[in-house]
């Protein structure tokens, strides 16, 4: 709450984050929880579109006990519910290995990619069928609190990403 409010006070766009747990509730239930706990979006340029994190969780099966098709259906269920409630799709955060191993050669429609790839050069090998990323997390530490991330585009493109309900993901 402190960081979220502080970012707003500094004039920065900020947003909510949801760690997906496909093993502990349906996608619509988790999307509703996220939306009811700070994960919403409006087109006024204040909140970023909500981000949902898809990766492994320590102590659980990497695939959460789902087949690739079941995982794809779970992802679409979450994404569709989010879109139906706020008017745009959430950002999907993942990494190359988890996505390709668990979800496979598939990318959901018009879903912006936030790629975790801890490396010094911009990633060119991407998960699923994405051919570009919107956001790249290149380090799990940085000069500011939290991770180090970069936007793939201009300031005007970022503004559209934050405010446009019809935003078209660049990598699909």
N, C-alpha and C positions, 0 to 999 in steps of 0.2 A: 504494500500500500504506500509506503514511504517513497519508494523509487517511482511508482506509477504517478503519484501526485507531484513529486519533484520534477519529473520529466515534463509534465503538463505545465507546471509553473515556469519552466525554462523555455516553453514554446515548442517543445518537441512532440511529435506524434508518438503514441505509445499504445501497447495493446496487450491482450490476454493470450495465455498459453495453456494448452491442455495436453497432458501426456495420455495418449490413447492406451486403454487397457481392454483390448477385445475379449479378454477372458473374464471380465468382471462387469458385464452389463452390455446391453445392446447399444448400437451406434446412436440411435435416436435419444435414448436415455442419457448417454454421455454428452451428446451435443446439447441437450436441454440443460444438463448440469453446468456445462461450460457457459452457456448463454446466461444462465441465472446467477453466475458467479464471476462476472467481469469480462466475459469473452465476446460480448456483442460488438457490433460495428454500426456506424452511421457515416453518411457521406459528407460530414462537416469538416473533415481534415484533422480531427482530434484523435480518434482511435484508429490504430492500424487494423487491417482485417485480422480476425482471429487466426491463431496458428495452432495446428494439431500436430503433435509429435508422434511419429511412427518409428520405433526402434525397439531393440530388445530391452528386457528388464531383468535385472539380476535375480536368479533363483527361479525364473520361469522359463518354459520352453520358448525358444526364439520366435516361433510362429504362433505362440499363445494357444496352441492346440488346433489351429485352423488350417485348412488347405489353402492353396493360393487363391482359388476361386472364392472360398468363404471370406478370406481376408479382403479381396477386392470388393465383395458385396458389403462388408463391414465399412470399408473406407467410403464407398459411395453412399451408404446409409447415413453416415455422419455428415458427409459433405452436402448431401441433398437436404438434410434437416437444417443444417446451418444456413444454406442458401435460402430455403423457404422462409426462415425466420428473419434474416437480416438483408436479403437481397443480393448476396454475392457469395462466392465459394470461399472457404477458408484457405489459408496458406498451408501447404503440407511440408513439414520438416522431416527429413530422413537422411540416411546416408546410403551410398552406393551398394555396399555389401548387403545390408539388411534388406533393402527394397528388392534387389535382384534375387536374393536367396528366398525370401518369404513371399513377395508379391509377384515377382517375375517380370516378363516383358509386357508391361501394361502401364498406362498412365491415365488417370481419370481426366475427364473432360475439363478443360479450362481451369486447371488447378495450378496456381503459382507454386514453384518449388523453392524451398529454403533448404539448401544442401549443406550438410555437415561434412567437411572434407579438410582435415587438418594438414595443410600443405602450404608451401610458399607461392606456388603458381596457381593461377585460376584453373579450376577443374575443367577438363574437356571430356572426360568419360563420365556420363551421367546415368542415373538409374532409370529403369523402365524405358519409356519412349520419349522422355524429355530430351530436347536438344539444346536447351538453355535454362539457366536458373535466374530467379529474381534476386535472391539473397544467398550469400555464401558465408558460412561460419568457418573461418579459416584457423581459429584458435580457440581453445577453451579457457583462455585467460587473456588479459589485455591491460591497456593503460587505464581503462575505466572498470567499474564494477561489472563482473560477468564476462561473457564471451566477446570475441572480436568478430565483427561481421562487416560485410560490404554489400552495397546495392549494385546491381548490374544495370546501369543506365544513368540517364541524366537526372537532374533535379526535377525537371518538368515531368519526366516519366515516373519518378517517385511520387510526385503529387497526384498523378492520375491513379497510381496504384493505391494510394491512401483514400482518395475521394470518389472514384468511379465505380459504381455498382456493376457496370458493364465492362469492367477492366478485362482485357484479354491477356491471359498468361503468355509471356513471350516465348516460352520453351515448348509449346505444344502445337 
